[in-house]
């Protein structure tokens, strides 16, 4: 018997990012459905209890970001899983013939040099942690944690539309106090093209991101309250708030990246983070590389298909001071129904600076 659409919906229900929103939810009614699909939904403060998804979107009302139990990157990974599954369902349930498009634009992969070694990853991280712990704290004094970072995802949406013709990163600069007050500014930066046809396609689509106004927030509800523990065992448990170990070995990396986009870490805290990183099962030492800002880095990775497709998650560490420099997500074996080659980078973070200050920009 030919499957029905009701059966298709049932099969995809577990992958639905909006499945936690109650029927008739006012939270869902007050936002763009695309932001729920791609994981960028942000509930107004008075509706925060109605959703688990996080991050930024343009909403009327107070400019407040609400963080919840599901991390930003986990939400994006869910969006990728849903995209692949939904396309598969379209083919299976005969919703019409598809159209073949040029491959979606993705950034160049980083090059790694050195022996890919599982057994030595923990020792390498321990050595960097020892050096880091002995350093003086040069992050400065001040009320606000001042952070600058750049992010890109295959599922980037601008004005509700997925951008396929160009890599359009988003730049964030934020000044956050312990109580969540401060300022966050997000803008889209210059697009990156692999060849001229992509640039022309981007222009034909209206140059998404080029004239996009910045998103400005004046308050953020943090994932974690207080400073991270400096004891690795305590830190492991602390990081699992909103990042359960059952989600897969990559979830510890996800927690670390969420932490470094929320707080400026001192040397002792960075050292503890590295020791926790070293406990991830199957962690691979990829050797050295140069990050997307031209800085030397030591790369550590874990492979997991917990979010739908086999993916390599890579953290880039400054070997001199233990700072987390970047995070790369790369499809390694199959793209499912996503229109990208293998391997392909499907997301990256670039952590540019971290210091403390008493004033906001």
C-alpha positions as MATLAB code, in Angstrom:
seq = 'XXXXXXXXXXXXXXXXXXXXXXXXXXXXXXXXXXXXXXXXXXXXXXXXXXXXXXXXXXXXXXXXXXXXXXXXXXXXXXXXXXXXXXXXXXXXXXXXXXXXXXXXXXXXXXXXXXXXXXXXXXXXXXXXXXXXXXXXXXXXXXXXXXXXXXXXXXXXXXXXXXXXXXXXXXXXXXXXXXXXXXXXXXXXXXXXXXXXXXXXXXXXXXXXXXXXXXXXXXXXXXXXXXXXXXXXXXXXXXXXXXXXXXXXXXXXXXXXXXXXXXXXXXXXXXXXXXXXXXXXXXXXXXXXXXXXXXXXXXXXXXXXXXXXXXXXXXXXXXXXXXXXXXXXXXXXXXXXXXXXXXXXXXXXXXXXXXXXXXXXX';
ca = [
       0.000    0.000    0.000;
       1.291    3.446   -0.860;
       2.235    5.418    2.297;
      -0.081    8.279    3.245;
       0.820   11.828    4.150;
      -0.420   11.129    7.678;
       2.156    8.357    7.921;
       4.815   10.730    6.604;
       3.995   13.280    9.272;
       4.096   10.594   11.940;
       7.492    9.350   10.723;
       8.931   12.875   10.826;
       7.303   13.961   14.080;
      10.287   13.023   16.233;
      12.502   15.313   14.170;
      10.187   18.329   14.321;
      11.968   21.233   16.081;
       8.548   22.687   17.021;
       7.279   19.484   18.576;
       7.714   20.860   22.115;
       5.433   23.838   21.475;
       1.914   23.190   22.766;
      -1.041   23.333   20.388;
      -2.186   26.909   19.911;
       1.018   28.159   21.505;
       1.210   31.932   21.670;
       5.000   31.605   21.470;
       4.700   29.969   18.064;
       2.087   32.483   16.952;
       4.393   35.444   17.572;
       7.321   34.447   15.398;
       8.380   33.456   11.901;
       7.946   29.670   11.405;
      11.329   29.583    9.649;
      13.023   30.547   12.907;
      11.495   27.513   14.629;
      12.665   25.243   11.797;
      16.272   26.427   11.783;
      16.635   26.671   15.564;
      16.844   30.453   15.804;
      13.506   30.919   17.575;
      13.765   33.212   20.627;
      10.775   33.559   22.917;
       9.868   36.901   24.455;
      10.582   36.846   28.197;
       6.930   36.465   29.151;
       6.533   33.463   26.801;
       9.861   31.798   27.544;
       8.336   28.793   29.289;
       6.522   27.792   26.102;
       9.582   26.740   24.058;
      12.874   24.901   24.306;
      14.572   26.344   21.205;
      16.948   29.282   21.402;
      18.967   32.049   19.844;
      18.045   35.178   17.930;
      15.242   36.335   15.693;
      13.543   39.680   15.099;
      10.591   39.963   17.490;
       8.452   42.864   18.625;
       8.861   43.765   22.289;
      11.861   43.808   24.632;
      15.210   43.022   23.046;
      16.053   40.032   25.194;
      17.655   36.757   24.131;
      16.330   33.707   25.952;
      18.611   30.656   26.272;
      17.044   27.303   27.076;
      17.905   23.647   27.541;
      18.536   23.043   23.853;
      21.765   24.659   22.731;
      22.001   26.761   19.603;
      24.197   24.312   17.745;
      22.088   21.327   18.733;
      19.088   23.160   17.305;
      20.942   23.785   14.055;
      21.944   20.128   13.865;
      18.303   19.172   14.358;
      17.379   21.508   11.526;
      19.899   19.716    9.303;
      18.500   16.328   10.259;
      14.982   17.510    9.578;
      15.994   18.948    6.209;
      17.528   15.648    5.071;
      14.620   13.589    6.375;
      12.005   15.896    4.912;
      13.555   15.747    1.453;
      13.677   11.961    1.717;
       9.991   11.940    2.630;
       9.147   14.125   -0.354;
      10.806   11.595   -2.644;
       9.223    8.592   -0.904;
       5.713    9.984   -0.776;
       5.702   11.322   -4.339;
       5.148   15.013   -3.706;
       6.250   15.878   -7.209;
       9.469   15.855   -9.200;
      12.376   17.807   -7.749;
      14.667   20.234   -9.508;
      18.407   19.772   -9.568;
      20.290   22.856   -8.364;
      23.944   23.769   -8.231;
      25.658   22.614   -5.048;
      25.033   24.803   -2.007;
      27.976   27.081   -1.221;
      30.209   25.889    1.617;
      33.518   27.251    2.969;
      36.861   25.624    2.245;
      37.919   22.991    4.742;
      40.923   23.635    6.959;
      44.108   21.640    6.317;
      45.527   19.609    9.193;
      49.098   18.370    9.485;
      50.286   15.646   11.804;
      49.366   12.097   12.691;
      45.687   11.501   13.417;
      46.000    9.881   16.801;
      43.328    8.794   19.282;
      45.692    7.591   21.996;
      47.632   10.862   22.325;
      44.792   13.412   22.359;
      44.370   13.424   26.136;
      48.131   13.780   26.733;
      48.397   16.664   24.263;
      45.515   18.479   25.944;
      46.982   17.854   29.397;
      50.261   19.439   28.294;
      48.473   22.517   26.932;
      46.370   22.693   30.108;
      49.490   22.614   32.305;
      51.016   25.511   30.348;
      47.743   27.433   30.452;
      47.212   27.038   34.202;
      50.618   28.628   34.883;
      49.823   31.803   32.917;
      48.839   35.135   34.491;
      45.306   36.367   33.924;
      45.450   39.036   31.208;
      41.715   39.207   30.450;
      41.423   42.458   32.389;
      38.907   43.786   34.878;
      35.407   45.094   34.363;
      31.715   44.410   34.687;
      31.200   43.093   31.167;
      32.542   40.037   29.376;
      33.424   41.462   25.950;
      33.424   38.826   23.196;
      33.772   38.930   19.413;
      33.075   35.907   17.248;
      31.934   34.930   13.769;
      29.610   32.049   12.866;
      28.287   30.371    9.754;
      25.916   27.465    9.196;
      24.728   25.619    6.096;
      21.215   26.430    7.324;
      21.764   30.197    7.545;
      18.538   32.065    6.848;
      18.228   35.736    5.976;
      14.729   37.226    5.846;
      13.382   33.694    6.232;
      15.191   32.255    3.217;
      18.052   29.772    3.273;
      21.124   31.214    1.558;
      22.547   28.618   -0.850;
      24.557   30.716   -3.301;
      27.138   32.132   -0.877;
      28.752   31.679    2.497;
      27.424   34.656    4.500;
      28.895   34.597    8.035;
      27.331   36.403   10.955;
      29.490   38.610   13.163;
      28.662   39.036   16.857;
      30.074   41.517   19.345;
      28.703   41.428   22.864;
      29.191   42.953   26.293;
      27.489   40.775   28.932;
      27.328   41.276   32.690;
      26.753   38.446   35.152;
      23.054   39.358   35.382;
      22.622   39.149   31.595;
      22.462   42.901   31.040;
      24.644   44.587   28.472;
      24.565   44.663   24.700;
      24.795   42.234   21.773;
      25.148   43.298   18.134;
      24.884   40.818   15.261;
      25.509   41.682   11.612;
      26.125   39.749    8.406;
      29.591   40.233    6.942;
      30.840   40.101    3.358;
      29.853   36.881    1.563;
      32.387   34.329    0.361;
      32.081   32.679   -3.079;
      33.869   29.678   -4.545;
      33.392   30.818   -8.132;
      31.815   33.636  -10.152;
      28.522   31.836  -10.813;
      27.818   31.739   -7.086;
      28.364   35.489   -6.812;
      25.996   36.097   -9.706;
      23.375   33.803   -8.162;
      23.712   35.690   -4.859;
      23.187   39.008   -6.641;
      20.234   37.603   -8.585;
      18.694   36.573   -5.243;
      18.874   40.158   -4.024;
      22.299   40.014   -2.318;
      20.978   38.537    0.957;
      22.729   39.935    4.007;
      24.264   42.920    2.215;
      21.831   45.514    3.521;
      20.488   43.555    6.478;
      20.147   45.788    9.552;
      21.998   44.634   12.661;
      20.217   42.745   15.421;
      20.754   44.595   18.722;
      19.866   43.064   22.080;
      20.204   44.636   25.505;
      19.730   41.571   27.702;
      20.576   37.870   27.565;
      19.486   35.045   29.849;
      22.599   32.906   30.276;
      22.713   29.119   30.097;
      24.856   28.990   33.231;
      24.814   31.096   36.382;
      28.121   31.977   38.003;
      31.671   31.099   37.058;
      32.596   27.654   35.691;
      34.218   25.288   38.226;
      37.978   24.879   37.953;
      37.852   21.236   39.022;
      37.453   19.090   35.875;
      34.998   16.638   37.473;
      32.785   19.442   38.754;
      33.080   21.260   35.431;
      31.955   18.155   33.527;
      28.734   18.020   35.548;
      28.262   21.808   35.292;
      28.568   21.759   31.489;
      25.892   19.075   31.225;
      23.222   21.638   32.077;
      21.320   21.721   28.794;
      23.959   19.477   27.191;
      23.231   15.890   28.289;
      25.933   13.304   27.688;
      23.273   11.008   26.200;
      23.096   13.360   23.188;
      26.416   11.986   21.959;
      30.160   12.521   22.411;
      30.019   15.810   20.537;
      27.755   17.378   23.146;
      30.667   18.211   25.432;
      32.226   20.182   22.575;
      28.903   21.920   21.978;
      28.771   22.890   25.658;
      32.317   24.275   25.512;
      31.510   26.396   22.468;
      28.370   27.726   24.110;
      30.442   28.595   27.182;
      33.052   30.575   25.245;
      30.328   32.609   23.521;
      28.940   33.484   26.946;
      31.905   34.090   29.277;
      35.518   35.260   29.207;
      37.577   32.467   30.792;
      40.664   32.987   32.935;
      43.689   30.637   32.585;
      42.569   28.249   35.354;
      39.103   27.944   33.787;
      40.565   27.389   30.312;
      42.844   24.673   31.700;
      39.861   22.924   33.286;
      37.965   23.090   29.986;
      40.886   21.398   28.204;
      41.005   18.599   30.775;
      37.266   18.007   30.308;
      37.754   18.002   26.534;
      40.367   15.274   26.983;
      37.783   12.963   28.560;
      35.570   12.747   25.451;
      35.433    9.125   24.237;
      37.042    8.638   20.828;
      38.697   12.060   20.789;
      41.191   12.374   17.927;
      44.327   14.519   17.812;
      44.279   15.970   14.282;
      47.567   17.822   14.694;
      48.153   21.454   13.802;
      46.322   23.818   11.496;
      45.770   27.501   10.760;
      42.341   28.803   11.714;
      40.116   31.069    9.615;
      41.772   34.147   11.116;
      45.295   32.945   10.251;
      46.206   31.861   13.789;
      48.118   28.637   14.568;
      45.958   26.057   16.320;
      45.976   22.481   17.576;
      42.902   20.529   16.426;
      40.956   17.890   18.347;
      37.958   16.109   16.873;
      35.263   13.552   17.551;
      33.109   11.718   15.005;
      29.413   11.191   15.645;
      26.181   10.539   13.776;
      24.034   11.382   16.804;
      22.443   14.329   15.012;
      21.508   12.412   11.861;
      24.482   12.342    9.469;
      28.093   11.228   10.150;
      29.811   14.443   11.183;
      33.258   15.368   12.460;
      33.205   17.993   15.224;
      36.543   19.777   15.634;
      37.700   22.216   18.305;
      40.674   24.445   17.544;
      42.865   25.268   20.545;
      45.593   27.887   20.903;
      48.576   25.778   22.032;
      50.177   28.719   23.835;
      47.325   29.868   26.087;
      44.612   27.210   25.881;
      42.016   29.503   24.332;
      39.329   27.961   22.139;
      39.858   29.540   18.715;
      37.212   27.841   16.626;
      34.732   25.042   16.047;
      34.214   23.182   12.759;
      31.443   20.773   11.749;
      32.144   18.629    8.681;
      30.051   15.963    6.960;
      32.385   13.013    6.449;
      30.601   10.098    4.752;
      27.293   11.100    3.208;
      25.259   14.253    2.756;
      21.935   12.428    2.737;
      19.696   14.627    0.617;
      21.644   17.803    1.349;
      23.039   19.292   -1.825;
      26.717   19.407   -0.831;
      29.776   17.309   -1.726;
      31.596   15.037    0.716;
      33.436   16.110    2.731;
      31.818   19.493    3.343;
      32.039   21.997    6.160;
      28.440   22.635    7.246;
      29.165   25.042   10.083;
      31.975   26.934   11.757;
      32.605   29.315   14.635;
      35.589   31.651   14.815;
      36.278   33.092   18.277;
      38.159   36.330   17.718;
      38.673   38.080   21.061;
      37.728   37.901   24.735;
      38.374   40.532   27.421;
      36.612   42.392   30.220;
      35.527   46.012   30.291;
      33.346   48.417   32.252;
      31.698   49.969   29.199;
      29.595   48.729   26.271;
      30.221   49.630   22.663;
];
